[in-house]
Amino acid sequence: MFALVVFLYSFTSNRNSHRKLKKSEVIFVGDNNNFVKQESVNKLLIENSSDVKTIEKSDLNLNKLENSINKHPMVEKSEVFVSVDGVLKAVVKQKTPIARVFSEEGSFYIDYEGNRMPLSDISTARVPLISGVIDNKNKKKLSEVLKMIYNDEFLKKNIIGVQILPDASLMMTNRNYDFKIEFGKMMNEEKKFKNYKAFFQKAVSDTMLNNYKKINLRFTHQVVCTK
């Protein structure tokens, strides 16, 4: 009986491994727009084969396929597997852009991990525009500030631009009003944003926001406004 079970298991496993795939399928997860076409991922998934139905399960190297997809500049991570019904599937999580940079090198996104991400031909992210010099000294702190903006619904809708000044301080622009937000050095970020949100809520209820040209957040215990 034991020998028979082993034989049947080996027989069915071998037969299953030589079965052809039915189709390939790419599934994007997350809340982002699609910044990469399904066709692009699908080409990486089936490698050099023009028809997925010609591929046998035994010829698949799932780790190799995952690594190939993960190297795509728009992809954060992926998982590749074959379903019970013979469908080759790739579950793909795209990178999350949190800002767009304009520089002498051209235009590109900064993703949630603080890394460079190319622009997409098929979709555009509504994120703050960054100007000024990004270097190894300010890159990490800038990424932390941009994450705070992205993770806060009010700031995400309110802040549309961030300028990096020569002294490494920040100047921000608002979506609906003409005033500048003088953020100062990249320190005490949570306190500064908390002060700004409290000020904004009070000032907008008093219809005073149109009177200001600059909102200064440099001082963590007060908000200084200039008309």
N, C-alpha and C positions, 0 to 999 in steps of 0.2 A: 504493500500500500504506500509506504513511504517513497519507494523508488518510482511508483506510478505518479505520485503527486509531484515529485521533483521533475519527472519527464514532462508532464503536462504543463507545469509552470515554465520550464525552459522553452518548450515548444511555443506556447502562447506569447511569451516575452519576445522570442526571436521573430515570430510572425508579426507581432505588433510593431517592432522596431523597423521592419521593412515596409510598413504601410506608407503610402504617400499622404502628404498633407492635403487637406481640403481647401484651405484658403489661409490668408494672413489677415490680421486685424490689429489696428493701432487704436489704443484708447488713451485719450488725454485726461488727466485728473487735475483737480485744482480749480481755482476761480479765475485764472488768467485767460486773456484772449489767446487764440492760437497764434504763436509767433513763428511756428514752423509748419510746413505743409505735411499732411499725412503721407503724401506720396514720397516725400524726402525720407521720412522714417521708414516707410515700407521698403524702399530701395536698400536701405541698410539692413533691414530685417531679412530679406531674401537674398542678400549678397549679390552674386553675379548671375543668379538664375532669373530668367524672364518670366517664368511661370512657376508659382509656388507649388502647383500640383505635381511637378516633376521631382520634388524634393522628398526623400525618405526620412523618417524620424531618426534613423540611425546615423544619418549624415549631419545632423544638427549639433552644433556646439553652442549651447545656450549662453555660456559665460562669454564666449567670444562675441556673440551678437549683442549682448548687453553692453560690453565694453565699447563696441563700435558705435552704438547709439549714444552712450554716455559721453563720447568725445564730441558730439555735435555741440556747437557753441550755444545753442538755445536750450539744451536739455540739462536739467539738474541731476536727475537719476531715472533709471528705467528698470523694469522687471520683465523678462522674457520667459515664456513657458508655452507648452503645448497642452491644450485642453483635451479632455477625454474623447471628444468627438473629432479630434484631428485638426483643430484650428491653431495655427501659430499666432500667439498673441503677444503684443508689447504694450505694457502699461507705462505711460510716459508722464513724468512730472516736469514741466518746463521751468526754466529759471523765472524768478519774479523780479521785474525791473522796478526800482524805487526812485530813480532819477535819470535824467538825460543830460549828457555833458556836451557842450560845444567848446571845442578847443582847436588849436592849430593842427592837431592830429586828425581832426574830423569830428563826427558826431557819433556817440555811442551811449548805451545805457550803463548804469551801475546796478547790479542785481542785489538781492537781499543779503547775500553773503559778502558784499563789498567788492565783488569782482567785476571785471569789464564784461559787457554783454553786447554783441552787435545789434544794430537795428534790424527790423524785420521788413520784408517786402510786402507782407500781407496784412500787417496790423501795427497800430501805433498805440503806445501806452500813454495815458494822461498822468504824467508825473512831473515834479518840479524840474525846471531847467537850471542847470548848473553852469556858471561861468567863473573864470579865474583859474589859477594854477592848482592842480591836485598833485601832491608829491608824497613821498614815503612818510614825511613828518605829519601830514594832516589827513592822510587817507583813512586811517582807522577811526579817528574821532569824527570825521565827516560822515562816515558810514553809520556811526551810532546816531548822529543827529538825524540823518535821513530815515533811519529805521523808526525813530520816534515819530517823525512826521507821518510815515506810511501807516504805522500801527494805530494812530489816533484819527478817528473819523473826522473830527473838526479840523485838525491841522491838515489832513490829507486833502480836504476840499478848499481850505483857506490859503495855504502856502503854495504859490506857483513858481517861485524863483528863488535861487540861493546864489549870491555872489560871494566868492572868496576874495577878500581884500588882501593887499600886499602884506599887511601885518598879521595875516592868518585869522582875522576876525570875519564874521559873516554879516551880510546885509541881505534881508529877505524882502520879497514883494508879495502883496496880497491880491487875491483874485478879484474882489469887488470894489476895492478902494485904492486911492492913489498914494496913500502914505507908504513910506519905507519902514521896515522893521530892523532896527539896529540891534542885532543879536549879540554882538561882541565876540569875545573869545569862546572857543568850544569847551566850556566848562559850566557846571551847574545847569546843564541843559533842562533837566526835569523841572527845576524851580522856575527857570525863565519861561518855559512854555506854560507852566501853570499860571504864572503871573499874567502872561499875555492873554490866555483864555478868560481869566477872571476880568481883566480890563476890558476885553472885547465885549463880553456879555453885558457889562455895566454901561459901556459907552454906546453900544448899539441901541440899547433901550432908551438912552437919553438923546438919541439922534445926533451925537457929537462927532462921530467918526469922520465925517466929511470936512471937519474943521482942521484936521491934523495933517502935517506933512511928514512927520517922523515919529515913530514909537521906539523909545530907547529901553532895551531890556538888559543893558549891561549890569545894572545894579539889582541884586537879587531880592532886595527888600522893598523896592519901589519900581514903578513904571513912570518914566519921564516922557512927556509928550511935547512936541514942538509944533506950533501952528504956522 
